[in-house]
Amino acid sequence: MSRYDAARDPVRLAGRVLRWMAPWVGVPALVGVLISGTVDVRSLPLFGPERETAVLLLDGQAYFGHLDESGESGTLVLRDVYYFQDAKGGPTNLPVALVRRGSEAHEPADGMRINRDKVLALEQVGPSSAVAQAIQAERRIAHLQSALLTLNRAAIATAGTVAAQRVAAEHDIQRAHIAAVGQLVKLNELVLPISKAEAQTITDKAIADFRTVRRNALATVAAVLGMSAAEADAYVRATDQQLEGQTVTSEPGVLLAPDLNRVVKTASQLYTQVGDAAAKQLTQPRSAPTPSPTARP
């Protein structure tokens, strides 16, 4: 991987050459100048599939989107932007998660401008890569459409790709469920300051709450995928029963579309909240009851 060098950019060099030749070759060169100054010919998938570019920055962050690096300005413009977010310790078995830019507090809507001197490298994203598949699935799930007039038409995932994403999200939800139950079981193996009967009651309640979290997460998956109420109800019932007792901890992680990843992340947080509440009840001794007053000395 080499650092991006604007001075050696072939498109920009071609623009400078055509500008220098303009006084001698006339109109054709002027047309070439206009083209070289406004369009990056390497980003014209009129002659092929969508071109998704990874912009790798010096600080280690990576952004993905449709790149316009033409012209002589000191910035690159990236549109339809996605980026990585830390996901270590999460249920996806991946160190990062994909986020769609636009949901931030300032709601960016006009593309992302990046200073060229902050760029380490520019790389084309493979159309069959995990990043491309997740982005294409997000477009289909969120009903995002490519502009009618565009030189870089966005690819939309097939139904099969979305189905694979759905299954991966289900397994991530189950993976977080298994982890939450496992932590509760380990806690019950310790010497607790409450009776076994009390511990069992608290544990049973927490496990029931874990399953409620799982069902609610599956219902949200159904909503994200646009299922009707009847379809969602049947899907939740069947999938919840299918996941019960299923072990998915050793499965490789799948980079999810941002909307599906949000469901998994929320479910994981809720599992943690339920587990923490149960742990607090299990490990805190019950206060001794205050004796009732009596008339006898």
Buried (B, 14 or more C-beta within 10 A) or exposed (E): EEEBEEEEBEBBEBBEBBBEBBEEEEEEBBEBBEBBBEBBEBBEBEEEEBBBBBBBBEEEEBBBBBBBBBBEEEBBBBBBBBBBEEBEEBBBBBEBBBBBBEEEEEEEEEBBEBEBEBBBBBBEBEBEBBBBBBBBBBBBBEEBEBEEEEBBBBBBBEEEBBEBBBEBBBBBBBBBBBBBBEBBEEBBEEEBEBEEEBBEEBBEBBBEBBBEBBBBBBBBBBEBBEBEEEEBEEBBEEBBEEBEEEEBEEEEBBBBBBBBBBBBBBBBEBBBEBBEBBBEBBEEEEEEEEEEEEEEE
